[in-house]
Amino acid sequence: MGSFRYYNEETGQFDKLSYTTVAREGNLKVVVLNEGENQIKPIELANSPNSIYAIKNNKGKISSINFFGEDKRKTKQIDLKHKHQGMIPHVHEFHGEKYHPSSARPCNKEELELISRAKELAK
């Protein structure tokens, strides 16, 4: 469907392809990490404003859903593949943090519906 490159802040250039979009519905994109890439350079470095990215892992399952605001900063992340404070799935909300917040909350109804949509798109 499409792919996007990693933006290198040091050079101001776009480097190698990082993710490929495999499905899309509105501003929700299901993406896969390209072979040979690693998740140390995460989706935060290759996103569009006001976007939602559901990351499909190498087992074909959605591992997380990442939300970005107008300024391309992450606003929220839904984790689906591991427990946090006994919750799976769970939500981390970002309020300007550069790194992953340690607090989490349960998913609300809207977020659970989005998870279902992303899983359906990922098939």
C-alpha positions as CSV (number, residue, x, y, z in Angstrom):
1,M,0.0,0.0,0.0
2,G,2.7,2.4,1.0
3,S,5.7,2.9,3.1
4,F,7.5,5.7,4.8
5,R,11.0,6.5,5.7
6,Y,12.9,7.2,8.9
7,Y,13.7,10.9,9.4
8,N,17.3,11.5,10.4
9,E,17.3,14.6,12.6
10,E,21.1,14.9,12.4
11,T,21.2,15.1,8.6
12,G,17.8,16.5,8.0
13,Q,17.3,13.8,5.4
14,F,14.9,10.8,5.1
15,D,16.8,7.6,5.3
16,K,15.9,3.9,4.7
17,L,12.3,2.7,4.6
18,S,11.2,1.8,8.1
19,Y,7.6,0.7,7.9
20,T,5.1,-0.4,5.3
21,T,1.4,0.3,5.4
22,V,-0.5,-2.9,4.8
23,A,-4.1,-1.5,5.5
24,R,-5.8,1.8,6.0
25,E,-9.1,3.1,7.2
26,G,-9.4,6.9,7.6
27,N,-6.5,8.0,9.8
28,L,-5.9,4.5,11.1
29,K,-3.0,2.7,9.4
30,V,-1.9,-0.9,10.0
31,V,1.9,-1.0,9.5
32,V,4.6,-3.6,9.6
33,L,8.3,-3.0,10.4
34,N,10.4,-3.7,7.4
35,E,12.8,-6.6,7.4
36,G,16.2,-5.7,8.8
37,E,14.8,-2.8,10.9
38,N,14.6,-2.9,14.6
39,Q,12.2,-1.3,17.0
40,I,14.9,0.8,18.7
41,K,14.0,3.4,16.0
42,P,10.2,3.3,16.7
43,I,7.2,4.6,14.9
44,E,7.8,8.0,16.8
45,L,10.5,8.7,14.2
46,A,8.3,8.0,11.2
47,N,4.8,9.3,11.5
48,S,2.4,11.9,10.2
49,P,0.4,14.5,12.2
50,N,-3.0,13.4,13.6
51,S,-2.3,9.8,12.8
52,I,-3.0,6.4,14.4
53,Y,-0.7,3.5,13.7
54,A,-1.5,-0.1,14.6
55,I,1.8,-2.0,14.5
56,K,1.5,-5.6,13.2
57,N,4.2,-7.9,14.6
58,N,6.0,-10.7,12.8
59,K,3.4,-13.2,14.0
60,G,0.7,-11.2,12.1
61,K,-0.9,-9.8,15.3
62,I,-1.4,-6.1,16.4
63,S,1.1,-5.5,19.2
64,S,0.3,-1.8,19.8
65,I,-1.7,1.1,18.6
66,N,0.0,4.5,18.6
67,F,-1.7,7.9,18.4
68,F,0.0,11.1,17.3
69,G,-1.1,14.7,17.6
70,E,-0.9,17.7,15.2
71,D,2.7,18.3,16.4
72,K,3.6,14.6,15.5
73,R,4.2,13.9,19.2
74,K,2.8,10.7,20.6
75,T,-0.3,11.3,22.7
76,K,-1.4,7.7,23.5
77,Q,-0.3,4.1,23.1
78,I,-2.5,1.0,23.5
79,D,-0.4,-2.1,24.3
80,L,-2.0,-5.4,23.4
81,K,0.7,-8.0,23.9
82,H,1.9,-7.6,27.5
83,K,0.5,-7.0,31.0
84,H,1.0,-3.7,32.8
85,Q,-0.3,-3.3,36.3
86,G,-2.3,-6.6,35.7
87,M,-4.0,-5.2,32.6
88,I,-3.9,-6.4,29.0
89,P,-4.7,-4.5,26.9
90,H,-3.8,-1.2,28.6
91,V,-3.3,2.4,27.7
92,H,-0.4,4.8,28.3
93,E,-1.2,8.5,27.9
94,F,1.6,10.8,27.0
95,H,1.5,14.4,28.3
96,G,4.7,15.7,26.7
97,E,6.9,12.9,27.9
98,K,9.7,11.9,25.6
99,Y,9.8,8.3,27.0
100,H,7.1,5.8,27.7
101,P,5.0,6.8,30.8
102,S,5.1,4.2,33.7
103,S,1.4,4.7,34.5
104,A,-1.4,2.9,32.6
105,R,-5.1,2.6,32.6
106,P,-7.7,0.2,31.2
107,C,-9.1,0.7,27.7
108,N,-12.4,2.5,27.4
109,K,-15.2,1.4,25.0
110,E,-14.0,3.6,22.1
111,E,-10.4,2.2,22.4
112,L,-11.7,-1.4,22.5
113,E,-13.7,-0.7,19.4
114,L,-10.6,0.7,17.7
115,I,-8.6,-2.4,18.7
116,S,-11.3,-4.6,17.0
117,R,-11.1,-2.4,13.8
118,A,-7.4,-2.6,13.7
119,K,-7.4,-6.4,14.2
120,E,-9.9,-6.7,11.4
121,L,-7.9,-4.5,9.1
122,A,-4.7,-6.5,9.9
123,K,-6.2,-9.8,8.6
